[in-house]
Amino acid sequence: MCARVVYSTGLGQMCPDCGASITDCRCAQPGAADEAVPQHITAKLRMERQGRGGKMVTVILGLPNNTAFLKELAAKLKAACGTGGTVKAGTVELAGDVRDRVLPLLEARGIRVKG
């Protein structure tokens, strides 16, 4: 049996992530699931094609799993490269081969980049 309430009129709003009521939800609190952003970040830069219908994607791995930091970084990189992208847990994915444009941008922000 599932312990998660699917629908109820008596509990009020439910969190879409954890299924708890909004008053009891811990994931809705800012910074609840986020790591702190360290002073020195070493990221990995690579190209991937697998699982994306043959499209090339530039992936930046090894970033701290902080939602606000990742969203802000992804927005800056997408705007500077003129491409689309997405944020996943600890990674930023940018459409196309934009490694040559991303590398100086990351280094300017103080993020060391490996291979």
Secondary structure, DSSP 8 states (H G I E B T S, - for coil): ---S----SSS--B-TTT-SBTTT-STTSTTSS-----SSEEEEEEEE-TTTTT--EEEEES----HHHHHHHHHHHHHHHT--EEEETTEEEEEB--HHHHHHHHHHTTEEEE-
